[in-house]
């Protein structure tokens, strides 16, 4: 199966991406200004991620790949799209701890909670209190 990535996704395709994320259990609020990047198998969304502008910073959020297609490089294709889109902008994310090497492939590094914007530190602490193994990562233009 050939999978193509695209983004930022606009128009009716954007609603398809949002529907995919919701079907994959992603329940976080989505803003009209958020940018989506998607992986497509024909006309079907099989992976997606978004860049959200929050409190003056860019945050990578909601990376999802359809369960039966994981470990086939789709997430890496999406990261490649994000690498280009992020460019020389600082970008934050709060991934599961076991995904740090994955995000490091495009320049993200783990940082201490105290080095993150306060709202992200709060979010990470909330996730940890829910029992999730998550870390805060950032990609700075000076690191690329």
C-alpha positions in Angstrom: 0.0 0.0 0.0 1.4 3.4 -1.0 1.0 6.1 1.6 1.4 9.8 0.8 1.8 12.6 3.2 0.5 16.1 2.8 0.1 19.3 4.7 -0.9 21.6 5.9 -4.3 20.2 5.0 -7.1 22.6 4.2 -10.8 22.6 3.2 -12.9 19.5 3.3 -9.8 17.3 3.7 -9.2 19.1 7.1 -12.5 17.8 8.4 -11.5 14.3 7.3 -8.3 14.6 9.3 -10.2 15.8 12.4 -12.7 12.9 12.0 -9.7 10.5 11.8 -8.2 11.9 15.0 -11.5 11.7 16.8 -12.0 8.1 15.7 -8.5 7.3 17.0 -9.5 8.6 20.4 -8.0 12.1 20.2 -10.3 14.3 22.4 -8.3 17.4 22.8 -9.8 20.8 21.7 -8.9 21.8 18.2 -8.6 25.4 17.1 -9.4 26.8 13.6 -5.8 28.1 13.3 -4.2 24.6 14.0 -2.4 23.1 11.0 -2.8 19.5 10.2 -0.6 17.1 8.3 -1.9 13.8 7.1 -0.9 10.5 5.7 -3.3 9.2 3.0 -3.8 5.7 1.5 -5.8 6.6 -1.6 -8.6 8.8 -0.2 -8.5 7.5 3.3 -6.6 9.2 6.2 -4.3 6.7 7.9 -2.2 9.1 10.0 -2.3 12.6 11.2 -0.6 15.2 13.4 -1.2 18.9 14.1 0.7 22.0 14.9 -1.1 24.1 17.4 -0.4 27.8 18.3 -0.8 28.0 22.0 0.1 30.8 24.3 2.6 32.3 21.8 4.4 29.0 21.0 4.0 26.2 18.5 3.1 22.8 19.9 3.2 19.5 18.0 0.1 17.5 19.2 -2.0 14.5 18.5 0.3 12.3 16.4 -1.7 9.3 15.4 -1.3 6.4 12.9 -4.0 3.8 12.3 -3.3 0.8 14.5 -3.0 -1.8 11.8 -0.5 0.4 9.9 1.9 1.2 12.7 5.6 0.4 12.4 5.6 0.9 8.6 7.2 4.3 8.5 4.1 6.4 8.2 4.9 8.4 11.4 8.4 9.0 10.1 6.9 10.3 6.8 4.7 12.7 8.9 7.7 13.8 10.9 9.5 14.6 7.6 6.6 16.9 6.6 6.7 18.5 10.1 10.5 19.0 9.8 9.9 21.2 6.7 6.9 23.0 8.2 8.5 23.8 11.5 11.6 25.1 9.7 13.4 27.6 11.9 10.6 27.9 14.5 10.8 26.7 18.0 8.4 23.9 18.6 7.4 22.0 21.7 5.8 18.6 22.3 4.8 16.3 25.2 5.3 12.7 23.8 5.3 9.4 25.6 8.8 8.7 27.1 9.4 5.8 24.7 9.1 8.1 21.7 12.0 10.4 22.5 14.3 8.8 19.9 11.5 9.1 17.3 11.1 12.8 17.8 14.8 13.3 18.2 15.2 12.3 14.5 14.0 15.8 13.6 15.9 17.7 16.3 13.6 17.5 19.4 15.4 17.2 22.8 14.1 16.4 26.2 14.1 19.3 28.6 13.4 19.7 32.3 9.9 20.6 33.2 11.1 23.9 34.7 12.6 24.9 31.3 9.2 24.6 29.5 6.5 27.3 29.2 4.3 27.1 32.4 1.2 25.9 30.6 3.1 23.0 29.1 4.7 22.1 32.4 1.1 22.1 33.9 -0.2 19.9 31.1 2.7 17.5 31.5 2.1 17.2 35.2 -1.6 16.5 34.6 -0.7 13.7 32.2 1.8 12.3 34.8 -0.9 12.4 37.5 -3.1 10.4 35.1 -0.3 7.7 35.1 1.1 8.6 31.7 4.8 8.3 31.0 5.4 11.6 29.1 8.2 14.1 28.8 8.6 17.6 27.5 10.7 18.1 24.3 11.6 21.1 22.3 13.2 21.7 19.0 15.0 25.0 18.7 16.2 26.6 15.4 19.7 26.9 16.8 19.9 23.1 17.1 19.3 22.4 13.4 
